[in-house]
Amino acid sequence: MRRAVTTAQRAFSSRFAVQPQKASTSSVPDRSTLEKGTVQPTVLKPFVSASLQHEDLFNFEKLVHVDEMFKARLHYGHKVLD
């Protein structure tokens, strides 16, 4: 007797499993580069996407200042209202 197979069972079949793609060497750092990156983070900068290369991507420096955040005690994890 044939067993009816539901769609959910078929979806999790190993036949339909996506094979992992081999990463290109230019987009993923190798182990030695990652180890160097723990000491010197600038080594990993070429592996960061171009959109994140800009220091202030969302122009936060126009919205807030470090002095204001410090006075509001945000470094403690909360804002104190005066």
SESEDREN-942332 format. One record per atom (N, C-alpha, C): x, y negated, z negated; residue in three letters. Coordinates in steps of 0.2 Angstrom, whole numbers, plus 5000, padded with zeros to 4 digits. Example, Ala and Ser with C-alpha at 12.3 -4.5 7.8 and 13.67 -1.06 7.14 Angstrom:
BEGIN
506650284961ala
506250224961ala
506650164961ala
506450114965ser
506850054964ser
506450004961ser
***
This chain:
BEGIN
500450065000met
500050005000met
500449945000met
500349895004arg
500749835005arg
500549784999arg
500949754996arg
500849704991arg
500849634994arg
500349594992ala
500249534994ala
500749484991ala
501149444995val
501649404992val
501349334992val
501349304986thr
501149234986thr
501649184989thr
501449124990thr
501849074993thr
502449054988thr
502249054981ala
502749034976ala
503249094976ala
503149154977gln
503649204977gln
504049194983gln
503849184988arg
504249174994arg
504649114994arg
504449064990ala
504849004990ala
505449014986ala
505449064981phe
506049074977phe
506449134979phe
506349154985ser
506649214988ser
507349194989ser
507849234989ser
508549224990ser
508649214998ser
508149235002arg
508249225009arg
508249145011arg
507849115007phe
507649045008phe
508148995004phe
508549025000ala
508948984996ala
509448945000ala
509548884998val
509948835002val
510748855000val
511148865005gln
511848875003gln
512148815002gln
512648814997pro
512948754995pro
513348725001pro
513348665002gln
513748635007gln
514448615005gln
514948635009lys
515648615007lys
515748545007lys
515948515002ala
516048445001ala
516648425005ala
516648365008ser
517148345012ser
517748315007ser
518348325009thr
518848305005thr
518948225004thr
518648185008ser
518648115008ser
518148085003ser
517648125001ser
517048094997ser
517148124990ser
517448174989val
517548204982val
518248214980val
518448184974pro
519148194972pro
519248264970pro
519948284971asp
520148344969asp
520348344961asp
520448404958arg
520548404951arg
521148364949arg
521748364952ser
522248324950ser
522148244950ser
521748224955thr
521448154955thr
521048134950thr
520548184948leu
520148174942leu
520548164936leu
521048214935glu
521548204929glu
521848144929glu
522148114934lys
522448054934lys
521947994933lys
521348004935gly
520847954934gly
520647944926gly
520747994922thr
520647984915thr
521147934912thr
521747934915val
522247884912val
522247824916val
522147824923gln
522147764927gln
521447764931gln
520947734929pro
520247744932pro
520247714939pro
520747664941thr
520747634947thr
520947684953thr
521247744951val
521347794956val
520747824959val
520147814955leu
519547844958leu
519147794962leu
519347734962lys
518947684966lys
518847694973lys
519247734977pro
519147744984pro
518547794984pro
518347834979phe
517847884979phe
517147854977phe
517147794975val
516547754973val
516247724979val
515547734980ser
515247714986ser
515347634987ser
515247614993ala
515347544995ala
514947494991ala
514247514990ser
513847474987ser
514047454979ser
514347504976leu
514547494969leu
515247464969leu
515647444974gln
516247414974gln
516247344971gln
515647314973his
515647244970his
515547244963his
515947194960glu
515947194952glu
515247174949glu
514947124952asp
514247104949asp
513747114955asp
513547174956leu
513047194961leu
512447154961leu
512147144955phe
511547114953phe
511547044951phe
512147014951asn
512246944949asn
512046934942asn
512146974937phe
512046974930phe
512346914927phe
512946894930glu
513246834927glu
512946774927glu
512446764932lys
512046704932lys
511446714927lys
511246774925leu
510646774921leu
510846774913leu
511446804912val
511646804904val
512346794904val
512546774898his
513246754896his
513446804890his
514046824890val
514346864885val
514246824878val
514346764878asp
514246724871asp
513546734869asp
513046724873glu
512346724871glu
512246794869glu
512446844872met
512346914870met
512646924863met
513246904862phe
513546914856phe
513246874850phe
512946814851lys
512646774846lys
511946814845lys
511646844849ala
511046874848ala
511146944845ala
511746964844arg
511947024841arg
511747084845arg
511747084851leu
511647144855leu
512147194855leu
512747174853his
513347224852his
513147274846his
512647254842tyr
512447304836tyr
511847344839tyr
511647334845gly
511147374848gly
510447354847gly
510347294844his
509647264844his
509747184844his
509247154845lys
509247074846lys
508947054839lys
509247004836val
509046974830val
508646904832val
508046894831leu
507646834833leu
507846784827leu
508046724829asp
508146674825asp
507546624824asp
***
